[in-house]
Amino acid sequence: MSTFDDTQLSWSRLGDDPIFDHVLFHALSVDEERNHVEFLAKFDANEMIILHRHLADTHTLVVAGDHVLYEKDRSQRDVRPAGRATKSPAGDMHREGGGAHGAIVHYSLRGETDALFDLLDEDEKVVLTLRTEDVVQLLAAQEANG
């Protein structure tokens, strides 16, 4: 069996702020009219990203590594190995990251509105809302860079 080779993909941070540490993104597609987006996320090994709430129905497929989900208090909720597909409804709040070798996860989000994720502080206050337009911009930057 072959392993997933991500070296030909353009990986990007969503910004320079530390809230975007430990994860890179590669946009795949955007349907702005229906607020459907697809992207790959590449999580650093043994790290977790900021607490966040999914605002859209989310389908995932672990492409490589182990995708680890954590509760707000940083306790481990689940470890999803390569090949596991899941579906979670809007409203799920958690942290996530990569296992010992990191993780690459395919996301397919289907939103009622253009709001996809709320990034949260420790008091669950919204720091930033990621929207369909953010993925549009990521995809445009990828296409501009070839």
N, CA, C and O of each residue as an XYZ file, in Angstrom:
584
protein
N       0.839     -1.173      0.000
C       0.000      0.000      0.000
C       0.889      1.243      0.000
O       1.919      1.271      0.674
N       0.499      2.253     -0.743
C       1.288      3.483     -0.803
C       0.842      4.447      0.293
O      -0.249      4.316      0.848
N       1.699      5.408      0.591
C       1.348      6.445      1.551
C       0.994      7.717      0.795
O       1.376      7.895     -0.361
N       0.275      8.580      1.449
C      -0.158      9.831      0.836
C       1.037     10.778      0.726
O       1.711     11.057      1.718
N       1.292     11.269     -0.490
C       2.398     12.195     -0.738
C       1.823     13.603     -0.870
O       1.141     13.917     -1.845
N       2.104     14.443      0.120
C       1.553     15.796      0.115
C       2.554     16.842     -0.366
O       2.302     18.041     -0.245
N       3.672     16.404     -0.903
C       4.729     17.360     -1.262
C       4.377     18.233     -2.467
O       5.003     19.274     -2.668
N       3.407     17.840     -3.257
C       3.023     18.639     -4.423
C       1.903     19.636     -4.110
O       1.465     20.371     -4.995
N       1.447     19.666     -2.874
C       0.375     20.569     -2.476
C       0.945     21.866     -1.911
O       2.032     21.878     -1.334
N       0.210     22.945     -2.081
C       0.587     24.245     -1.523
C      -0.042     24.374     -0.145
O      -1.255     24.546     -0.026
N       0.766     24.295      0.882
C       0.284     24.394      2.256
C       0.457     25.818      2.748
O       1.503     26.429      2.529
N      -0.567     26.356      3.416
C      -0.528     27.739      3.896
C      -1.101     27.847      5.298
O      -1.973     27.079      5.705
N      -0.578     28.833      6.022
C      -1.195     29.242      7.288
C      -2.338     30.185      6.935
O      -2.354     30.779      5.857
N      -3.276     30.317      7.834
C      -4.365     31.271      7.612
C      -4.003     32.666      8.081
O      -4.732     33.619      7.803
N      -2.903     32.802      8.777
C      -2.455     34.106      9.242
C      -1.221     33.954     10.100
O      -0.814     32.841     10.431
N      -0.624     35.086     10.463
C       0.597     35.072     11.260
C       0.341     34.984     12.756
O       1.260     34.706     13.526
N      -0.882     35.215     13.170
C      -1.227     35.180     14.586
C      -0.970     33.781     15.154
O      -1.226     32.787     14.476
N      -0.469     33.693     16.388
C      -0.244     32.374     17.014
C      -1.496     31.508     17.116
O      -1.385     30.298     17.309
N      -2.690     32.102     16.989
C      -3.896     31.267     17.035
C      -3.939     30.282     15.868
O      -4.709     29.321     15.890
N      -3.114     30.521     14.853
C      -3.079     29.622     13.701
C      -1.891     28.656     13.749
O      -1.594     27.991     12.757
N      -1.217     28.578     14.889
C      -0.081     27.659     15.014
C      -0.533     26.201     14.915
O      -1.667     25.858     15.250
N       0.368     25.369     14.454
C       0.251     23.908     14.455
C      -0.679     23.326     13.404
O      -1.033     22.150     13.483
N      -1.089     24.136     12.408
C      -1.920     23.590     11.330
C      -1.693     24.399     10.058
O      -1.584     25.625     10.087
N      -1.623     23.675      8.938
C      -1.533     24.277      7.611
C      -2.741     23.816      6.810
O      -3.357     22.795      7.114
N      -3.068     24.594      5.774
C      -4.253     24.291      4.985
C      -3.935     24.248      3.495
O      -3.037     24.936      3.009
N      -4.696     23.424      2.788
C      -4.692     23.399      1.327
C      -6.158     23.359      0.896
O      -6.850     22.369      1.131
N      -6.632     24.445      0.261
C      -8.028     24.522     -0.187
C      -8.229     23.633     -1.409
O      -7.365     23.557     -2.283
N      -9.367     22.967     -1.462
C      -9.701     22.096     -2.591
C     -10.834     22.664     -3.435
O     -10.734     22.691     -4.662
N     -11.907     23.116     -2.797
C     -13.022     23.672     -3.556
C     -13.907     24.524     -2.653
O     -13.935     24.362     -1.433
N     -14.629     25.439     -3.301
C     -15.559     26.314     -2.589
C     -16.804     26.495     -3.450
O     -16.710     26.792     -4.641
N     -17.955     26.315     -2.841
C     -19.234     26.652     -3.471
C     -19.830     27.750     -2.587
O     -20.497     27.468     -1.592
N     -19.574     29.012     -2.971
C     -20.008     30.142     -2.142
C     -21.527     30.219     -2.009
O     -22.043     30.586     -0.954
N     -22.227     29.881     -3.059
C     -23.682     29.976     -3.034
C     -24.291     29.056     -1.979
O     -25.251     29.427     -1.303
N     -23.729     27.856     -1.841
C     -24.263     26.883     -0.878
C     -23.450     26.808      0.413
O     -23.781     26.020      1.300
N     -22.384     27.621      0.535
C     -21.500     27.588      1.700
C     -20.945     26.195      1.961
O     -20.945     25.701      3.088
N     -20.476     25.581      0.888
C     -19.799     24.286      0.976
C     -18.327     24.514      0.673
O     -17.984     25.129     -0.336
N     -17.471     24.024      1.535
C     -16.032     24.130      1.297
C     -15.373     22.787      1.561
O     -15.835     21.987      2.374
N     -14.275     22.568      0.845
C     -13.457     21.378      1.068
C     -12.010     21.810      1.134
O     -11.543     22.612      0.325
N     -11.306     21.264      2.114
C      -9.894     21.578      2.264
C      -9.199     20.441      2.996
O      -9.834     19.593      3.622
N      -7.892     20.451      2.900
C      -7.058     19.548      3.686
C      -6.431     20.363      4.806
O      -6.052     21.517      4.609
N      -6.325     19.763      5.968
C      -5.612     20.366      7.093
C      -4.466     19.425      7.461
O      -4.639     18.209      7.547
N      -3.297     20.018      7.676
C      -2.103     19.260      8.050
C      -1.703     19.690      9.460
O      -1.246     20.812      9.674
N      -1.883     18.782     10.413
C      -1.637     19.066     11.817
C      -0.239     18.627     12.226
O       0.223     17.546     11.858
N       0.428     19.489     12.998
C       1.743     19.141     13.541
C       1.620     17.952     14.496
O       0.579     17.738     15.118
N       2.694     17.194     14.595
C       2.741     16.040     15.501
C       2.689     16.493     16.954
O       3.369     17.438     17.355
N       1.871     15.801     17.727
C       1.784     15.988     19.180
C       1.500     17.428     19.600
O       1.974     17.875     20.644
N       0.737     18.146     18.796
C       0.333     19.516     19.114
C      -1.178     19.613     18.946
O      -1.791     18.774     18.286
N      -1.774     20.640     19.545
C      -3.206     20.869     19.353
C      -3.444     22.322     18.982
O      -2.697     23.219     19.373
N      -4.498     22.527     18.222
C      -4.835     23.878     17.785
C      -5.810     24.505     18.778
O      -6.248     23.869     19.737
N      -6.131     25.752     18.521
C      -6.999     26.544     19.384
C      -8.378     25.892     19.540
O      -8.873     25.208     18.644
N      -8.964     26.125     20.686
C     -10.338     25.714     20.931
C     -11.228     26.367     19.872
O     -11.089     27.556     19.582
N     -12.135     25.588     19.303
C     -13.015     26.137     18.269
C     -14.345     25.401     18.244
O     -14.483     24.298     18.774
N     -15.314     26.044     17.614
C     -16.645     25.467     17.454
C     -16.946     25.385     15.970
O     -16.808     26.370     15.245
N     -17.356     24.214     15.523
C     -17.768     24.050     14.133
C     -19.167     24.654     13.978
O     -20.074     24.350     14.753
N     -19.325     25.508     12.975
C     -20.605     26.161     12.722
C     -21.323     25.576     11.517
O     -22.384     26.055     11.119
N     -20.740     24.547     10.947
C     -21.305     23.877      9.777
C     -21.209     22.366     10.002
O     -20.341     21.887     10.731
N     -22.111     21.633      9.367
C     -21.973     20.174      9.378
C     -20.620     19.838      8.762
O     -20.253     20.390      7.725
N     -19.880     18.936      9.399
C     -18.510     18.663      8.994
C     -18.314     17.170      8.755
O     -18.604     16.338      9.614
N     -17.818     16.861      7.575
C     -17.453     15.493      7.222
C     -15.927     15.465      7.129
O     -15.324     16.339      6.507
N     -15.309     14.467      7.745
C     -13.856     14.368      7.683
C     -13.432     12.975      7.239
O     -14.150     11.992      7.419
N     -12.252     12.929      6.659
C     -11.596     11.674      6.314
C     -10.128     11.851      6.652
O      -9.470     12.749      6.126
N      -9.611     11.001      7.525
C      -8.197     11.065      7.875
C      -7.413     10.429      6.736
O      -7.568      9.243      6.446
N      -6.577     11.226      6.097
C      -5.812     10.796      4.933
C      -4.482     10.178      5.342
O      -4.026      9.212      4.730
N      -3.864     10.733      6.372
C      -2.568     10.229      6.841
C      -2.411     10.538      8.325
O      -2.925     11.543      8.815
N      -1.708      9.678      9.026
C      -1.435      9.891     10.440
C      -2.640      9.614     11.315
O      -3.586      8.941     10.906
N      -2.590     10.146     12.529
C      -3.685     10.025     13.486
C      -4.212     11.413     13.819
O      -3.455     12.302     14.208
N      -5.504     11.583     13.662
C      -6.190     12.845     13.976
C      -6.705     12.719     15.405
O      -7.516     11.842     15.703
N      -6.234     13.597     16.285
C      -6.590     13.517     17.690
C      -7.530     14.668     18.042
O      -7.240     15.829     17.751
N      -8.653     14.337     18.668
C      -9.591     15.341     19.158
C      -9.479     15.427     20.669
O      -9.308     14.422     21.359
N      -9.582     16.674     21.175
C      -9.475     16.939     22.602
C     -10.681     17.751     23.053
O     -11.266     18.513     22.283
N     -11.032     17.569     24.305
C     -12.075     18.380     24.926
C     -11.509     19.765     25.230
O     -10.317     20.013     25.053
N     -12.380     20.660     25.690
C     -11.963     22.013     26.058
C     -10.830     21.967     27.080
O      -9.893     22.761     27.002
N     -10.909     21.038     28.040
C      -9.912     20.949     29.112
C      -8.629     20.230     28.690
O      -7.767     19.942     29.521
N      -8.512     19.946     27.406
C      -7.352     19.303     26.797
C      -7.290     17.780     27.043
O      -6.303     17.144     26.671
N      -8.297     17.204     27.646
C      -8.333     15.747     27.774
C      -8.662     15.151     26.405
O      -9.405     15.743     25.622
N      -8.113     13.997     26.131
C      -8.294     13.365     24.824
C      -9.707     12.820     24.675
O     -10.207     12.116     25.552
N     -10.340     13.148     23.565
C     -11.682     12.651     23.259
C     -11.633     11.429     22.352
O     -12.337     10.446     22.583
N     -10.784     11.497     21.306
C     -10.788     10.433     20.297
C      -9.488     10.485     19.510
O      -8.890     11.548     19.340
N      -9.063      9.329     19.035
C      -7.940      9.230     18.104
C      -8.486      8.553     16.858
O      -8.981      7.427     16.907
N      -8.386      9.265     15.735
C      -8.922      8.757     14.469
C      -7.768      8.397     13.548
O      -7.031      9.278     13.105
N      -7.603      7.116     13.257
C      -6.496      6.697     12.394
C      -6.791      6.960     10.921
O      -7.935      7.207     10.541
N      -5.757      6.904     10.105
C      -5.907      7.063      8.658
C      -6.996      6.121      8.170
O      -7.053      4.953      8.554
N      -7.853      6.656      7.320
C      -8.946      5.877      6.762
C     -10.279      6.090      7.458
O     -11.318      5.741      6.899
N     -10.281      6.652      8.658
C     -11.546      6.845      9.362
C     -12.277      8.070      8.821
O     -11.712      9.157      8.700
N     -13.545      7.860      8.501
C     -14.432      8.934      8.053
C     -15.432      9.217      9.168
O     -15.927      8.293      9.814
N     -15.730     10.499      9.394
C     -16.691     10.870     10.422
C     -17.578     11.999      9.925
O     -17.255     12.695      8.963
N     -18.694     12.157     10.603
C     -19.604     13.275     10.343
C     -19.992     13.842     11.693
O     -20.367     13.101     12.601
N     -19.901     15.169     11.826
C     -20.326     15.801     13.070
C     -21.200     17.007     12.743
O     -20.958     17.718     11.767
N     -22.209     17.225     13.565
C     -23.120     18.342     13.313
C     -22.507     19.671     13.733
O     -21.554     19.708     14.511
N     -23.056     20.743     13.220
C     -22.659     22.078     13.661
C     -22.835     22.163     15.166
O     -23.743     21.554     15.732
N     -21.958     22.923     15.810
C     -22.055     23.122     17.248
C     -20.994     22.405     18.044
O     -20.801     22.716     19.220
N     -20.292     21.449     17.445
C     -19.278     20.701     18.176
C     -18.108     21.618     18.527
O     -17.559     22.300     17.662
N     -17.732     21.625     19.809
C     -16.626     22.440     20.289
C     -15.518     21.519     20.791
O     -15.769     20.599     21.569
N     -14.286     21.776     20.337
C     -13.161     20.938     20.734
C     -11.852     21.576     20.298
O     -11.826     22.657     19.709
N     -10.780     20.882     20.600
C      -9.459     21.164     20.058
C      -9.108     19.934     19.221
O      -9.724     18.880     19.378
N      -8.137     20.064     18.348
C      -7.698     18.898     17.585
C      -6.252     19.064     17.192
O      -5.693     20.157     17.285
N      -5.646     17.978     16.754
C      -4.256     18.023     16.355
C      -3.819     16.692     15.770
O      -4.630     15.813     15.479
N      -2.509     16.577     15.609
C      -1.942     15.367     15.033
C      -1.374     14.454     16.103
O      -0.984     14.900     17.182
N      -1.334     13.179     15.787
C      -0.718     12.198     16.674
C       0.795     12.248     16.569
O       1.363     13.280     16.210
N       1.438     11.155     16.877
C       2.900     11.092     16.934
C       3.572     11.463     15.620
O       4.700     11.954     15.627
N       2.907     11.241     14.498
C       3.479     11.558     13.185
C       2.702     12.661     12.474
O       2.826     12.829     11.261
N       1.902     13.410     13.227
C       1.063     14.438     12.622
C      -0.161     13.811     11.980
O      -0.442     12.628     12.172
N      -0.880     14.613     11.220
C      -2.079     14.112     10.539
C      -2.409     15.013      9.369
O      -2.147     16.216      9.395
N      -2.990     14.413      8.343
C      -3.593     15.153      7.240
C      -5.043     14.693      7.175
O      -5.334     13.500      7.089
N      -5.952     15.677      7.219
C      -7.378     15.368      7.281
C      -8.106     16.151      6.190
O      -7.877     17.347      6.007
N      -8.978     15.461      5.477
C      -9.849     16.089      4.476
C     -11.123     16.532      5.183
O     -11.754     15.750      5.894
N     -11.496     17.800      4.981
C     -12.721     18.366      5.552
C     -13.666     18.744      4.437
O     -13.262     19.326      3.431
N     -14.926     18.408      4.624
C     -16.002     18.860      3.755
C     -17.048     19.482      4.668
O     -17.679     18.789      5.465
N     -17.231     20.804      4.546
C     -18.154     21.531      5.413
C     -19.340     22.004      4.606
O     -19.206     22.450      3.467
N     -20.512     21.895      5.223
C     -21.755     22.298      4.584
C     -22.498     23.217      5.533
O     -23.167     22.760      6.459
N     -22.377     24.514      5.298
C     -22.917     25.490      6.227
C     -24.264     26.045      5.846
O     -24.617     26.113      4.668
N     -25.017     26.442      6.859
C     -26.284     27.152      6.653
C     -26.008     28.610      6.288
O     -26.785     29.241      5.571
N     -24.877     29.138      6.798
C     -24.453     30.507      6.506
C     -22.989     30.439      6.068
O     -22.429     29.354      5.911
N     -22.378     31.603      5.873
C     -20.977     31.626      5.469
C     -20.021     31.424      6.648
O     -18.817     31.293      6.430
N     -20.511     31.395      7.877
C     -19.665     31.175      9.056
C     -19.368     29.684      9.202
O     -20.284     28.865      9.274
N     -18.075     29.340      9.244
C     -17.660     27.937      9.285
C     -17.156     27.495     10.657
O     -17.509     26.414     11.130
N     -16.326     28.331     11.301
C     -15.740     28.014     12.606
C     -15.671     29.275     13.451
O     -15.374     30.352     12.935
N     -15.940     29.151     14.732
C     -15.611     30.190     15.698
C     -14.359     29.742     16.434
O     -14.342     28.660     17.021
N     -13.307     30.563     16.412
C     -12.110     30.316     17.204
C     -12.359     30.961     18.561
O     -12.783     32.114     18.638
N     -12.095     30.213     19.634
C     -12.523     30.612     20.971
C     -11.355     30.766     21.934
O     -10.343     30.075     21.819
N     -11.510     31.691     22.893
C     -10.528     31.783     23.970
C     -10.913     30.783     25.070
O     -11.871     30.026     24.919
N     -10.173     30.787     26.155
C     -10.420     29.815     27.224
C     -11.773     30.006     27.905
O     -12.282     29.081     28.538
N     -12.363     31.208     27.779
C     -13.685     31.469     28.349
C     -14.802     31.240     27.334
O     -15.956     31.598     27.571
N     -14.439     30.634     26.195
C     -15.365     30.322     25.107
C     -15.912     31.569     24.419
O     -16.972     31.527     23.795
N     -15.184     32.678     24.534
C     -15.549     33.889     23.808
C     -14.925     33.831     22.423
O     -13.797     33.365     22.263
N     -15.663     34.308     21.419
C     -15.199     34.252     20.035
C     -14.041     35.226     19.828
O     -14.162     36.425     20.078
N     -12.924     34.683     19.369
C     -11.746     35.477     19.017
C     -11.820     35.874     17.551
O     -11.458     36.988     17.175
N     -12.293     34.942     16.730
C     -12.358     35.137     15.284
C     -13.325     34.122     14.698
O     -13.395     32.986     15.165
N     -14.065     34.525     13.684
C     -14.928     33.599     12.951
C     -14.338     33.397     11.564
O     -14.125     34.358     10.825
N     -14.077     32.147     11.218
C     -13.605     31.815      9.871
C     -14.827     31.583      8.989
O     -15.782     30.913      9.381
N     -14.769     32.156      7.784
C     -15.922     32.152      6.889
C     -15.564     31.537      5.532
O     -14.395     31.314      5.217
N     -16.586     31.277      4.758
C     -16.396     30.751      3.403
C     -15.406     31.618      2.639
O     -14.559     31.092      1.918
N     -15.495     32.922      2.782
C     -14.609     33.854      2.078
C     -13.141     33.604      2.398
O     -12.283     33.811      1.539
N     -12.833     33.165      3.617
C     -11.448     32.866      3.978
C     -10.905     31.706      3.139
O      -9.732     31.704      2.766
N     -11.745     30.739      2.850
C     -11.319     29.615      2.014
C     -11.236     30.052      0.552
O     -10.367     29.586     -0.185
N     -12.135     30.944      0.131
C     -12.058     31.516     -1.222
C     -10.707     32.192     -1.406
O     -10.043     31.987     -2.422
N     -10.298     32.994     -0.435
C      -9.015     33.696     -0.516
C      -7.839     32.730     -0.512
O      -6.863     32.937     -1.233
N      -7.923     31.694      0.284
C      -6.860     30.686      0.312
C      -6.740     30.002     -1.037
O      -5.634     29.814     -1.542
N      -7.863     29.629     -1.622
C      -7.857     28.975     -2.931
C      -7.311     29.895     -4.001
O      -6.540     29.455     -4.854
N      -7.695     31.168     -3.978
C      -7.189     32.142     -4.968
C      -5.681     32.315     -4.828
O      -4.981     32.400     -5.837
N      -5.171     32.368     -3.616
C      -3.725     32.508     -3.401
C      -2.991     31.278     -3.917
O      -1.922     31.402     -4.515
N      -3.548     30.097     -3.693
C      -2.928     28.865     -4.202
C      -2.862     28.887     -5.726
O      -1.834     28.566     -6.322
N      -3.980     29.272     -6.347
C      -4.036     29.292     -7.816
C      -3.083     30.331     -8.381
O      -2.493     30.111     -9.439
N      -2.920     31.465     -7.696
C      -2.009     32.516     -8.155
C      -0.543     32.074     -8.072
O       0.299     32.507     -8.859
N      -0.264     31.205     -7.103
C       1.111     30.719     -6.901
C       1.402     29.463     -7.699
O       2.489     28.896     -7.593
N       0.447     29.028     -8.491
C       0.648     27.873     -9.366
C       0.516     26.612     -8.651
O       0.657     25.545     -9.249
